[in-house]
Amino acid sequence: MRVKGRAAENREYALLVVAPNWLGDLVMSTVLLQALAAAPVLPGGRRLAVDLAIRRRWAPLLTGDPRLRRLLFVARRGEHRGLPGLPRLAASWRRGGYDGTILLPPSLRVAAAAFLAGIPQRIGFRGDGRGPLLHPGVERPRRGTLHYCEETLLLGRSWAEQAGWSWSPPPVARPVLPACAELAAPAGAAEGPPLWALAATAAYGTAKAWPAERAAAFVEMAVVEAGVRVLLLGDAGARAETDRLRSLCPIAWRDEAAGPAAAIDLVGRTDPREAAAWLRAAEVCISIDSGLMHLAAALGTATLGLFGSTSPAWTGPRGRRVATLAAGGFPCQPCFRRRCNQQIFCMESLPARSVLGAARALAEAAAEDAT
């Protein structure tokens, strides 16, 4: 039997949005939060109250977000881990007395937790054997037919139909992170020539990464020819590839941002909020299809996305000033693999010179917008 919580007493419609696990997907899913924030009073005079279930790692990016009532943490490697953790996760959701949930991760586990929590309306894409646990389930479009942002809004539309709300999201959705709008520039960010952020590796797998030889050539050109500071960002898992990039790039490297044109290595040295502060301070971000690319675009930084195994039509950056460069001429694209299984790797076809030219053009356009 469903537990009645404070939500019902306060005539609120309590909605639990379960956030995706990956940073990029999480950032893109904020378009759903933006659309839900525009919800009027629902039938029966109830107001919408949105809680977000999120990995603790990403919480600093959304703490204090005015679109949310509260954050709930999903401890995938802690108390909610494995089969014993499933009833504990369900119990934490049951205590919220939720009227409905939108399940953004396409996993059987979160659908089972919502079902066990007794949440009446469980909106999510069918697949992974979880259809019987959803109420209702939504057919997911073929990958790349819609941008991921619009996919999240499909689930929002299904929820709105159940809640009796006339759904009218914006025609072109753009992620927004209000909790990061006032981030202060990190020390040294403004002390020197323009700062360009570079993210060349991805946690998802090597098939999305820009080869170290290409990235090293770009860093050297950007520092020597464009006269900028190139800031390398990434998590600790990118350390080995970053060390290889550094060994291939015969220019000055340092660990501090302040100073003349050079390459600055902060890989593995920033938490998500610190990385966001650096991205917000950058003139342009050059990134493979990764969480940092989507984070930069959402913060309003000019962003150049490099694509090979994935599709810009599905996960291209959305922001005020964005562009993409995609490897072309490969019949296997987009393969969406974690690792390339072809003799020729598509990302090898993105030369440093072309990326430098695109980055310069984007930085110039962004500067014109600012004047």
C-alpha positions as CSV (number, residue, x, y, z in Angstrom):
1,M,0.0,0.0,0.0
2,R,1.3,3.4,-0.9
3,V,2.5,5.6,2.0
4,K,1.0,9.1,2.1
5,G,3.6,11.7,2.8
6,R,3.5,15.4,3.3
7,A,3.1,16.0,-0.4
8,A,-0.6,15.0,-0.3
9,E,-1.3,17.0,2.9
10,N,0.1,20.1,1.2
11,R,-1.8,19.6,-2.0
12,E,1.4,19.1,-3.9
13,Y,1.9,16.7,-6.7
14,A,5.2,15.1,-5.7
15,L,7.3,14.0,-8.8
16,L,10.5,12.1,-8.5
17,V,12.8,12.5,-11.5
18,V,15.5,9.9,-11.6
19,A,18.6,11.4,-13.2
20,P,20.9,9.6,-15.7
21,N,24.2,8.2,-14.4
22,W,26.5,9.9,-16.9
23,L,27.3,13.5,-16.6
24,G,26.6,14.4,-20.2
25,D,23.1,12.8,-20.1
26,L,22.4,14.5,-16.7
27,V,23.3,17.9,-18.2
28,M,21.1,17.3,-21.2
29,S,18.2,16.1,-19.1
30,T,18.0,19.5,-17.4
31,V,15.8,20.6,-20.3
32,L,13.1,18.4,-18.7
33,L,13.6,20.2,-15.4
34,Q,13.2,23.5,-17.2
35,A,10.0,22.4,-18.8
36,L,8.6,21.0,-15.6
37,A,9.4,24.3,-13.8
38,A,6.9,26.0,-16.1
39,A,4.1,23.7,-14.9
40,P,1.0,25.7,-13.8
41,V,-1.3,24.6,-11.0
42,L,-2.3,21.0,-11.8
43,P,-5.9,19.7,-11.8
44,G,-7.3,19.8,-8.2
45,G,-5.3,22.8,-7.3
46,R,-2.1,20.9,-6.7
47,R,1.3,22.4,-7.3
48,L,4.2,20.4,-8.7
49,A,7.1,19.6,-6.4
50,V,10.1,18.0,-8.2
51,D,12.7,15.9,-6.4
52,L,15.8,14.7,-8.2
53,A,17.5,11.3,-7.5
54,I,21.1,11.8,-8.5
55,R,24.6,10.3,-8.0
56,R,26.2,12.2,-5.1
57,R,29.2,12.9,-7.4
58,W,27.1,15.3,-9.6
59,A,25.1,16.9,-6.8
60,P,27.3,20.0,-6.5
61,L,26.1,21.0,-10.0
62,L,22.5,21.1,-8.9
63,T,22.6,21.9,-5.2
64,G,20.4,24.9,-4.7
65,D,18.7,24.6,-8.1
66,P,15.5,26.6,-7.9
67,R,13.6,24.1,-10.1
68,L,14.0,21.4,-7.4
69,R,12.5,20.9,-4.0
70,R,15.3,18.5,-2.9
71,L,18.0,16.1,-4.1
72,L,18.0,12.4,-3.2
73,F,21.2,10.5,-3.5
74,V,21.6,7.2,-5.3
75,A,24.6,5.3,-3.8
76,R,25.4,2.9,-6.6
77,R,28.6,1.8,-4.8
78,G,27.3,2.1,-1.3
79,E,24.0,1.3,0.4
80,H,22.1,0.8,-2.9
81,R,24.7,-1.5,-4.4
82,G,23.7,-4.9,-5.8
83,L,20.6,-7.0,-5.0
84,P,20.6,-6.1,-1.3
85,G,20.6,-2.4,-2.1
86,L,17.5,-2.5,-4.3
87,P,14.9,-2.7,-1.5
88,R,16.8,0.0,0.4
89,L,16.6,2.3,-2.7
90,A,12.9,1.5,-3.0
91,A,12.3,2.2,0.6
92,S,14.0,5.6,0.3
93,W,11.7,6.5,-2.6
94,R,8.6,5.1,-0.8
95,R,9.2,7.5,2.1
96,G,8.8,10.4,-0.3
97,G,5.1,9.5,-1.0
98,Y,5.5,10.3,-4.7
99,D,2.6,10.6,-7.0
100,G,4.7,9.9,-10.1
101,T,8.2,9.4,-11.3
102,I,10.1,9.9,-14.6
103,L,12.8,7.4,-15.0
104,L,15.5,8.7,-17.2
105,P,18.1,5.9,-16.9
106,P,17.0,3.0,-19.3
107,S,17.7,0.3,-16.6
108,L,15.7,-2.5,-15.2
109,R,17.0,-1.6,-11.7
110,V,15.5,1.8,-11.4
111,A,12.1,0.6,-12.8
112,A,12.1,-2.2,-10.2
113,A,12.9,0.3,-7.4
114,A,10.0,2.6,-8.5
115,F,7.7,-0.4,-8.7
116,L,8.7,-1.7,-5.3
117,A,8.3,1.9,-3.9
118,G,4.6,1.8,-4.9
119,I,4.8,5.0,-7.0
120,P,1.6,5.0,-9.1
121,Q,2.8,6.7,-12.3
122,R,6.1,5.3,-13.5
123,I,7.1,6.9,-16.8
124,G,10.1,5.5,-18.7
125,F,11.2,4.1,-22.0
126,R,10.4,0.5,-22.6
127,G,13.3,-1.9,-23.1
128,D,15.7,-4.0,-21.0
129,G,12.8,-6.2,-19.9
130,R,11.3,-3.5,-17.8
131,G,8.0,-2.8,-19.7
132,P,5.7,-4.5,-17.2
133,L,7.1,-2.4,-14.4
134,L,6.3,0.9,-16.1
135,H,2.9,2.7,-15.9
136,P,2.9,3.7,-18.7
137,G,5.9,2.7,-20.7
138,V,7.0,4.9,-23.7
139,E,8.4,3.6,-27.0
140,R,11.9,5.0,-27.4
141,P,12.7,6.5,-30.8
142,R,15.4,5.0,-32.9
143,R,18.7,6.4,-31.7
144,G,19.5,9.6,-33.4
145,T,16.0,10.3,-34.7
146,L,15.6,12.9,-31.9
147,H,18.2,14.7,-29.9
148,Y,18.6,13.3,-26.4
149,C,17.1,16.6,-25.0
150,E,13.9,16.0,-27.0
151,E,13.8,12.3,-25.8
152,T,13.6,13.5,-22.2
153,L,10.7,15.8,-23.2
154,L,8.9,12.8,-24.6
155,L,8.8,11.3,-21.2
156,G,7.7,14.6,-19.8
157,R,4.8,14.7,-22.2
158,S,3.7,11.2,-21.1
159,W,3.8,12.3,-17.5
160,A,1.8,15.5,-18.3
161,E,-0.9,13.4,-20.0
162,Q,-1.2,11.3,-16.8
163,A,-1.3,14.4,-14.6
164,G,-3.8,16.3,-16.7
165,W,-1.4,19.1,-17.6
166,S,-1.3,20.6,-21.1
167,W,2.3,20.1,-22.1
168,S,4.0,22.9,-24.1
169,P,7.8,22.6,-23.9
170,P,10.1,25.0,-26.0
171,P,10.6,24.0,-29.6
172,V,14.4,23.9,-29.2
173,A,15.5,22.8,-25.8
174,R,18.8,24.0,-24.3
175,P,20.3,22.7,-21.0
176,V,20.6,25.2,-18.2
177,L,22.4,24.9,-14.8
178,P,21.2,27.8,-12.6
179,A,23.1,26.6,-9.6
180,C,26.4,27.2,-11.5
181,A,25.4,30.7,-12.9
182,E,27.4,32.6,-10.3
183,L,30.6,30.5,-10.1
184,A,33.6,32.6,-9.5
185,A,36.5,32.3,-11.9
186,P,39.3,30.1,-10.4
187,A,42.5,31.7,-9.3
188,G,44.8,32.6,-12.3
189,A,42.1,32.1,-14.9
190,A,42.2,35.7,-16.0
191,E,46.0,36.1,-15.7
192,G,47.3,35.6,-19.2
193,P,46.1,35.2,-22.8
194,P,42.8,33.5,-23.6
195,L,42.1,30.2,-22.0
196,W,40.9,27.3,-24.1
197,A,39.7,24.1,-22.4
198,L,40.4,20.7,-24.0
199,A,38.8,17.4,-23.2
200,A,40.1,14.7,-25.5
201,T,39.3,11.5,-23.5
202,A,36.0,9.9,-22.4
203,A,35.1,7.6,-19.5
204,Y,32.7,5.7,-21.8
205,G,35.5,4.2,-23.9
206,T,38.3,4.9,-26.4
207,A,36.0,4.9,-29.4
208,K,35.0,8.5,-28.6
209,A,38.5,9.7,-27.8
210,W,40.6,11.9,-30.0
211,P,43.9,10.1,-30.5
212,A,46.8,11.4,-28.4
213,E,48.9,12.2,-31.5
214,R,46.2,14.5,-32.9
215,A,45.4,16.1,-29.6
216,A,49.2,16.8,-28.9
217,A,49.5,18.4,-32.3
218,F,46.5,20.6,-31.6
219,V,47.9,21.7,-28.2
220,E,51.2,22.7,-29.8
221,M,49.5,24.7,-32.6
222,A,47.1,26.4,-30.2
223,V,49.9,27.5,-27.9
224,V,52.5,28.4,-30.5
225,E,50.3,29.8,-33.3
226,A,47.1,31.0,-31.6
227,G,49.0,32.1,-28.5
228,V,46.5,30.8,-26.0
229,R,46.6,28.8,-22.8
230,V,45.3,25.3,-23.3
231,L,43.7,23.8,-20.2
232,L,43.4,20.0,-20.1
233,L,40.5,18.7,-18.1
234,G,39.3,15.2,-17.3
235,D,38.9,12.8,-14.5
236,A,41.6,10.6,-13.0
237,G,40.8,7.8,-15.4
238,A,42.2,10.0,-18.2
239,R,45.6,10.2,-16.5
240,A,47.5,7.6,-18.6
241,E,46.3,9.0,-21.9
242,T,47.1,12.6,-20.8
243,D,50.6,11.5,-19.8
244,R,51.0,10.1,-23.3
245,L,49.7,13.3,-24.9
246,R,52.2,15.3,-22.8
247,S,55.1,13.1,-24.0
248,L,54.2,13.7,-27.6
249,C,53.9,17.5,-27.2
250,P,57.3,19.3,-27.0
251,I,56.1,22.6,-25.5
252,A,56.1,24.1,-22.0
253,W,53.7,22.5,-19.6
254,R,52.7,23.7,-16.1
255,D,50.2,23.0,-13.4
256,E,49.1,26.6,-12.8
257,A,46.9,28.7,-15.1
258,A,48.4,32.1,-14.6
259,G,51.1,33.1,-17.0
260,P,51.9,33.2,-20.7
261,A,50.7,30.9,-23.4
262,A,51.3,27.2,-22.4
263,A,49.6,23.9,-21.8
264,I,48.1,23.5,-18.3
265,D,47.4,20.0,-17.0
266,L,44.5,19.8,-14.5
267,V,43.4,16.2,-15.4
268,G,42.3,14.4,-12.2
269,R,42.7,17.5,-10.1
270,T,39.1,19.0,-10.2
271,D,35.8,18.0,-8.8
272,P,32.7,18.6,-11.0
273,R,32.0,22.1,-9.6
274,E,35.7,23.1,-10.0
275,A,35.7,21.8,-13.5
276,A,32.5,23.8,-14.2
277,A,34.2,27.0,-12.9
278,W,37.2,26.4,-15.3
279,L,34.8,25.8,-18.2
280,R,32.9,28.9,-17.4
281,A,36.1,30.9,-17.4
282,A,37.3,29.5,-20.8
283,E,36.9,31.4,-24.0
284,V,36.2,28.2,-25.9
285,C,36.0,24.5,-25.0
286,I,37.1,21.8,-27.5
287,S,35.8,18.4,-26.5
288,I,35.0,15.0,-27.7
289,D,31.4,13.8,-27.1
290,S,31.6,13.8,-23.3
291,G,30.1,15.2,-20.1
292,L,32.6,18.1,-20.1
293,M,31.4,19.1,-23.6
294,H,27.7,19.3,-22.5
295,L,28.7,21.0,-19.2
296,A,30.6,23.7,-21.1
297,A,27.7,24.3,-23.5
298,A,25.2,24.5,-20.7
299,L,27.4,27.1,-18.9
300,G,27.3,29.3,-22.0
301,T,30.9,28.7,-23.1
302,A,31.5,28.5,-26.8
303,T,31.9,24.8,-27.4
304,L,33.3,22.7,-30.3
305,G,32.3,19.1,-30.2
306,L,34.4,16.4,-31.9
307,F,32.4,13.4,-33.1
308,G,33.3,10.0,-34.5
309,S,31.6,6.9,-33.0
310,T,28.6,8.8,-31.8
311,S,26.1,11.1,-33.5
312,P,25.8,14.9,-33.2
313,A,22.1,14.5,-34.1
314,W,21.6,12.6,-30.9
315,T,24.1,14.1,-28.4
316,G,25.5,17.2,-30.1
317,P,26.1,20.1,-27.7
318,R,23.3,22.6,-27.1
319,G,24.1,26.1,-26.1
320,R,24.3,29.8,-27.2
321,R,27.4,29.2,-29.3
322,V,28.2,25.7,-30.3
323,A,29.6,23.8,-33.3
324,T,30.6,20.3,-34.2
325,L,33.2,18.6,-36.3
326,A,32.4,15.0,-37.3
327,A,34.6,12.4,-38.9
328,G,33.2,11.5,-42.3
329,G,33.3,8.8,-44.9
330,F,33.1,5.8,-42.6
331,P,30.2,3.4,-43.3
332,C,30.3,2.1,-39.7
333,Q,29.3,5.5,-38.3
334,P,27.7,6.0,-35.9
335,C,28.6,2.7,-34.2
336,F,28.1,3.8,-30.6
337,R,30.8,1.2,-29.5
338,R,33.0,1.6,-26.5
339,R,36.1,0.5,-28.6
340,C,36.7,0.7,-32.3
341,N,36.8,-2.7,-34.1
342,Q,37.8,-1.3,-37.5
343,Q,41.2,-1.2,-39.2
344,I,41.0,2.6,-39.5
345,F,39.8,4.6,-36.5
346,C,37.4,7.4,-37.6
347,M,38.7,9.9,-35.1
348,E,42.1,9.7,-36.7
349,S,40.5,11.6,-39.6
350,L,40.1,14.8,-37.6
351,P,43.4,16.6,-38.1
352,A,44.7,19.2,-35.6
353,R,44.8,21.9,-38.2
354,S,41.1,21.6,-38.9
355,V,40.2,21.6,-35.2
356,L,42.3,24.7,-34.6
357,G,40.6,26.6,-37.4
358,A,37.2,25.7,-36.1
359,A,38.1,26.6,-32.6
360,R,39.5,30.0,-33.7
361,A,36.3,30.8,-35.7
362,L,34.1,29.8,-32.8
363,A,36.1,31.9,-30.3
364,E,36.0,34.9,-32.7
365,A,32.2,34.6,-33.1
366,A,31.7,34.3,-29.4
367,A,33.8,37.5,-28.9
368,E,31.6,39.3,-31.4
369,D,28.5,38.2,-29.5
370,A,29.9,39.6,-26.3
371,T,30.5,43.1,-27.8
